[in-house]
Amino acid sequence: MTTDVEPFTIPIAEEEAAWIRDRVAAFRFFEEPKGAGWNFGANRAYLEALRTHWLERFDWPAAVARLNRHPQVRVEVEPGFRLHAVHKRSSRPNARPLLIAHGWPGSILEFDALIERLAEPEDPAAPAFHVVAPSLPGYAWSDKPEFPMGPRAVAGLYDKLMGVLGYERFIYQGGDWGCVIGGWIGLDSARVTALHINGFGLRPADMRPTTPAEEAWLQKAIGIRERETAYLQLQGTKPQSLAYAMMDSPMGVAAWLAEKFAGWSDIPGGPTVETYPFPMDTMLTNIMIYLTSRSFHTATWIYAGMFIEGGFSIPAGRRIEVPTGVAAFPKDLLAFPPRPMAERGYKIVHWTDMPRGGHFASLEEPELFLADLRKFVGALPA
């Protein structure tokens, strides 16, 4: 590592945490439609239970200590601009560099239980990795950009990050924004050797359906867009108006994020307080990462940056020729189309239709996620 790399320890941010707690304690609930469940947004019964857990049982310093068991750095990738990242080197001499990328409304917490297993696998025959898990620009402990930065610009920063850390070649894994950024890295980077994606992010220029199966996927995708992506339009066009409410309301941030984790996960019939897909400590740790770093607003800017860059289509006449592995989880918000349609944009060499799982795959189905990544990498040339 060079002088551009600083060791980093996540702060508890005691004053900020105390302000958050006071705001949570003072929150006043309000009416919701009878029998609403999650149909109209965040569910009151769940938020009431989450608030009680937050005030009575959640231990933020312990959550910070757990995250800090991973070695972390802040890396200057451009003059005056630093990215935060977990950087866990493997002891294995044949370990490969791996950049693993989160999206919104996630964080590096999505990979917390996998980082050590990726670096030091239980099975000596399994591939090992030097793991780099960055926080997106404007998220958590990465610097905040002065202006919205889109996924293609982020791809350039991630490529520089790996170079500063000393990795001339690397494998990339991503979901949500991570899979969009991964597409741009596949197009623009000379360092990346393979992509593993668990979401259909960057799209081929030609998305016209040519078979009944492709037409069915398109209609399903349109339905998902109509039901689930109003947030994307808001965060991509008027993020600052939303920020004035959210930056002053920890419970508002909790509701905004918790509703996405509920709606984008694989839960037949939708979640109740008892069947919510993730433990409350996990949800609150992720929420507190946004709150204590005061980054809810700048985390939404990547949506505006995407629109400014021109969207999420692969430029006409181009195709991602980096060997690509697909982990297709059935309830992902960014569900994959039939393979022939996806192959218009990607050189796909590995494809797994998962039996279950949703958008936050590494949290929801960590064993399936990890096994597929290992299988993909294990089949690549050494």
C-alpha positions in Angstrom: 0.0 0.0 0.0 1.1 3.6 -0.5 0.7 6.9 1.4 -2.6 7.3 -0.5 -4.0 4.5 1.8 -4.9 5.4 5.4 -6.0 2.8 8.0 -9.5 3.5 9.1 -11.7 2.6 12.1 -15.4 3.1 12.0 -16.4 5.8 14.7 -19.3 5.3 17.1 -20.1 9.1 16.6 -21.5 9.4 20.1 -23.0 12.8 19.8 -24.7 11.9 16.6 -26.0 8.6 18.0 -27.4 10.5 21.0 -29.3 13.0 18.8 -30.6 10.0 16.8 -31.8 8.3 19.9 -33.6 11.4 21.1 -35.4 11.8 17.8 -36.4 8.2 17.7 -37.8 8.5 21.3 -39.8 11.6 20.4 -41.3 10.2 17.2 -45.1 10.2 17.1 -46.9 7.5 15.1 -50.0 8.2 12.9 -52.8 6.4 11.1 -52.5 3.9 8.3 -55.2 2.3 6.1 -57.0 -0.6 7.7 -55.4 -3.9 6.7 -52.6 -2.0 5.0 -49.8 -4.4 5.6 -47.0 -3.2 3.4 -49.3 -2.4 0.4 -49.1 1.4 1.0 -45.5 1.5 2.1 -43.8 1.0 5.4 -45.9 -1.0 7.9 -46.7 0.6 11.2 -46.7 -2.6 13.3 -43.2 -3.4 12.1 -41.9 0.2 12.6 -43.4 0.3 16.1 -41.6 -3.0 17.0 -38.3 -1.7 15.4 -38.5 1.5 17.4 -39.0 -0.4 20.6 -36.0 -2.6 19.8 -33.9 0.4 18.8 -34.6 2.1 22.2 -34.5 -0.9 24.5 -32.2 -3.5 23.0 -30.1 -2.4 20.1 -26.4 -1.9 20.9 -24.8 0.5 18.4 -21.3 0.4 19.9 -21.3 -3.4 19.7 -22.4 -3.3 16.1 -19.5 -0.9 15.3 -17.1 -3.2 17.1 -18.3 -6.1 15.0 -17.8 -4.2 11.8 -14.4 -3.0 13.0 -13.1 -6.6 13.2 -12.5 -6.2 9.4 -9.4 -4.3 8.4 -10.5 -1.0 6.7 -8.9 1.8 4.8 -9.7 5.1 3.2 -8.0 5.4 -0.2 -7.3 8.6 -2.2 -8.5 7.7 -5.7 -8.5 11.2 -7.0 -6.8 14.3 -5.6 -8.7 15.2 -2.4 -11.3 12.4 -2.7 -11.1 9.2 -0.7 -13.2 6.0 -0.8 -13.7 3.9 2.3 -13.3 0.1 1.9 -12.9 -3.1 3.8 -9.6 -4.5 2.6 -9.1 -8.1 3.9 -6.1 -9.8 2.4 -6.0 -13.6 2.3 -3.2 -15.7 3.7 -3.4 -18.0 0.7 -0.6 -17.5 -1.9 -3.0 -18.2 -4.7 -5.7 -15.8 -3.6 -7.3 -13.6 -6.3 -8.2 -9.9 -5.8 -12.0 -9.5 -5.6 -13.9 -6.2 -5.5 -17.4 -6.8 -4.1 -19.8 -4.0 -4.4 -23.1 -3.0 -2.6 -25.9 -0.7 -3.7 -28.8 1.3 -2.2 -30.2 1.0 0.4 -27.4 -1.3 1.5 -23.9 -0.9 2.7 -20.8 -3.0 3.4 -22.9 -4.7 6.0 -24.3 -6.9 3.2 -21.0 -8.7 3.1 -20.2 -8.7 6.8 -20.7 -12.5 7.3 -18.9 -13.4 4.1 -15.7 -11.4 4.1 -13.7 -13.7 6.3 -15.0 -16.8 4.5 -14.1 -15.3 1.1 -10.5 -14.5 2.3 -10.0 -17.7 4.3 -12.3 -20.4 3.0 -13.1 -23.4 5.2 -12.4 -25.8 2.3 -8.8 -25.6 1.1 -10.0 -26.4 -2.4 -12.3 -23.4 -2.5 -10.9 -20.2 -4.2 -9.6 -17.6 -1.8 -9.7 -13.8 -2.3 -8.1 -10.6 -1.3 -11.4 -8.9 -0.5 -12.0 -5.2 -1.3 -15.5 -4.0 -0.3 -15.9 -0.3 -0.9 -18.6 2.1 0.3 -20.1 3.9 -2.6 -19.1 7.6 -3.0 -21.4 9.6 -0.8 -22.2 6.6 1.3 -21.0 5.9 4.9 -17.4 6.8 5.3 -16.5 7.5 1.7 -16.2 11.1 0.8 -19.2 13.0 -0.4 -19.0 14.2 -4.0 -19.6 17.9 -4.7 -22.1 17.0 -7.4 -24.2 13.8 -8.2 -21.9 11.1 -9.6 -23.4 8.3 -11.7 -22.4 4.6 -11.9 -20.0 5.0 -14.8 -18.0 7.6 -12.9 -18.1 5.3 -9.9 -16.8 2.5 -12.0 -13.8 4.6 -12.9 -13.1 5.3 -9.2 -13.4 1.6 -8.3 -10.9 0.8 -11.0 -8.5 3.4 -9.6 -9.1 2.0 -6.1 -7.8 -1.4 -7.1 -4.8 0.1 -8.7 -3.9 2.2 -5.7 -4.2 -0.9 -3.5 -1.7 -2.7 -5.8 -4.0 -5.0 -7.8 -3.3 -4.8 -11.5 -6.0 -7.4 -12.2 -9.2 -8.3 -10.3 -12.5 -10.1 -10.3 -15.7 -8.0 -9.7 -18.9 -9.0 -8.0 -22.0 -6.7 -7.6 -25.7 -6.4 -7.1 -28.1 -3.4 -7.2 -25.9 -0.4 -8.1 -23.0 -2.9 -7.9 -24.2 -4.7 -11.0 -24.7 -1.5 -12.9 -21.2 -0.3 -12.0 -19.9 -3.8 -12.8 -21.3 -3.4 -16.3 -19.4 -0.2 -16.8 -16.2 -1.7 -15.4 -16.6 -4.6 -17.8 -16.8 -2.0 -20.7 -14.2 0.5 -19.5 -11.6 -1.2 -17.3 -8.4 -3.0 -18.5 -7.9 -4.5 -15.0 -11.1 -6.5 -14.6 -10.8 -10.2 -15.6 -14.3 -11.5 -14.8 -17.7 -10.2 -13.6 -20.1 -12.0 -11.2 -23.5 -10.2 -11.0 -26.7 -11.0 -9.1 -28.9 -8.4 -10.8 -29.6 -7.3 -14.3 -28.2 -3.8 -14.2 -26.6 -2.3 -17.3 -28.9 -3.4 -20.2 -28.1 -4.3 -23.8 -28.9 -1.5 -26.2 -31.4 -3.8 -28.0 -34.1 -5.0 -25.5 -36.8 -5.8 -28.0 -38.4 -9.2 -27.1 -38.1 -11.8 -29.8 -39.7 -14.8 -28.0 -42.8 -15.3 -25.8 -40.5 -15.9 -22.8 -38.8 -12.5 -23.5 -42.1 -10.8 -23.9 -43.3 -12.3 -20.6 -40.2 -11.1 -18.8 -40.7 -7.6 -20.3 -44.2 -7.4 -19.0 -43.1 -8.6 -15.6 -40.4 -6.0 -15.6 -42.8 -3.2 -16.5 -45.1 -4.3 -13.6 -42.2 -4.2 -11.1 -41.2 -0.8 -12.4 -44.8 0.5 -11.9 -45.1 -0.9 -8.4 -41.6 -0.5 -7.0 -39.6 2.3 -8.6 -41.3 5.6 -7.7 -38.5 6.0 -5.3 -36.0 5.9 -8.2 -37.7 8.7 -10.0 -37.8 10.8 -6.8 -34.2 10.2 -5.9 -33.1 10.7 -9.5 -34.9 14.0 -10.0 -35.6 15.8 -6.7 -33.3 14.2 -4.1 -32.8 17.3 -2.1 -36.5 17.8 -1.4 -36.6 14.2 0.1 -33.4 14.9 2.0 -34.9 17.8 4.0 -37.4 15.4 5.6 -35.1 12.4 6.0 -32.0 14.2 7.3 -34.2 15.3 10.3 -36.1 12.1 10.9 -34.3 8.9 11.8 -37.6 7.1 11.9 -38.3 8.4 8.4 -35.0 6.9 7.2 -35.8 3.7 9.0 -39.2 3.5 7.2 -37.8 4.3 3.8 -35.1 1.7 4.0 -37.0 -1.0 5.8 -39.8 -1.0 3.3 -37.4 -1.7 0.5 -35.8 -4.6 2.4 -39.3 -6.0 3.0 -40.6 -5.5 -0.6 -37.5 -6.7 -2.5 -37.0 -10.0 -0.5 -38.4 -13.5 -1.2 -41.2 -13.8 1.4 -44.4 -15.5 0.2 -47.4 -13.4 1.1 -45.2 -10.5 2.4 -43.6 -10.1 5.8 -45.1 -9.7 9.2 -43.3 -8.4 12.3 -42.4 -12.1 13.0 -41.4 -13.1 9.4 -39.5 -9.9 8.4 -36.5 -11.3 6.4 -33.7 -9.8 8.4 -33.0 -9.5 12.2 -33.8 -6.1 13.7 -30.1 -5.7 14.8 -29.1 -6.1 11.1 -31.6 -3.6 9.9 -30.7 -1.1 12.6 -27.0 -1.4 11.9 -27.6 -0.6 8.3 -29.9 2.3 9.1 -27.4 3.7 11.6 -24.6 3.6 9.0 -26.6 6.0 7.0 -27.6 8.1 10.0 -24.4 8.5 11.9 -22.4 9.3 8.7 -25.1 11.8 7.7 -25.1 10.3 4.2 -28.8 9.6 3.4 -28.9 12.6 1.0 -25.6 12.0 -0.8 -26.4 8.3 -1.1 -29.4 9.2 -3.2 -27.4 11.4 -5.6 -26.2 8.4 -7.6 -29.7 8.2 -9.1 -29.5 11.7 -10.4 -26.0 11.0 -11.6 -27.3 8.0 -13.6 -29.8 10.2 -15.4 -27.2 12.9 -16.0 -24.9 10.2 -17.5 -27.7 9.1 -19.8 -29.3 6.0 -18.1 -28.3 2.4 -17.8 -28.0 1.1 -21.3 -24.9 -0.4 -22.9 -23.9 1.9 -25.8 -25.2 0.8 -29.1 -22.7 -1.4 -30.9 -20.9 -2.5 -27.8 -21.0 -5.7 -25.7 -19.4 -6.6 -22.4 -16.8 -9.2 -23.4 -15.4 -9.9 -19.9 -16.4 -13.4 -18.9 -19.6 -13.0 -16.8 -21.3 -15.2 -14.2 -24.9 -14.7 -13.4 -26.7 -15.6 -10.2 -30.4 -15.1 -11.0 -32.4 -14.9 -7.8 -36.1 -15.3 -8.6 -37.4 -12.3 -6.5 -34.8 -9.8 -7.4 -36.0 -6.3 -8.2 -33.5 -6.4 -11.1 -34.6 -9.9 -12.3 -32.8 -11.3 -15.3 -34.5 -11.9 -18.6 -34.1 -15.2 -20.5 -30.4 -15.9 -21.1 -30.4 -15.2 -24.8 -31.6 -11.6 -24.2 -29.0 -11.0 -21.5 -26.3 -12.4 -23.8 -26.9 -9.6 -26.3 -25.0 -7.4 -23.8 -22.7 -9.8 -21.9 -20.3 -12.7 -22.6 -22.1 -15.0 -20.1 -20.1 -18.1 -19.3 -21.9 -19.2 -16.1 -25.6 -19.0 -15.2 -27.5 -20.2 -12.2 -31.2 -20.0 -11.7 -31.5 -19.9 -7.9 -34.3 -21.8 -6.2 -35.2 -18.9 -3.9 -33.9 -15.4 -2.8 -34.4 -11.8 -3.6 -32.6 -8.5 -4.1 -30.2 -8.6 -1.0 -28.8 -12.0 -1.9 -25.7 -12.0 0.2 -27.8 -11.2 3.3 -30.8 -13.3 2.5 -29.2 -16.4 1.0 -25.5 -16.2 1.9 -24.8 -19.9 1.3 -26.3 -19.9 -2.2 -24.6 -16.6 -3.0 -21.2 -17.8 -1.7 -21.4 -21.2 -3.4 -22.2 -19.7 -6.8 -19.4 -17.1 -6.6 -17.0 -19.8 -5.7 -18.2 -22.1 -8.5 -17.9 -19.3 -11.1 -14.4 -18.3 -10.0 -13.3 -21.9 -9.7 -14.0 -22.5 -13.4 -12.1 -19.5 -14.6 -8.6 -19.9 -16.0 -5.9 -19.5 -13.3 
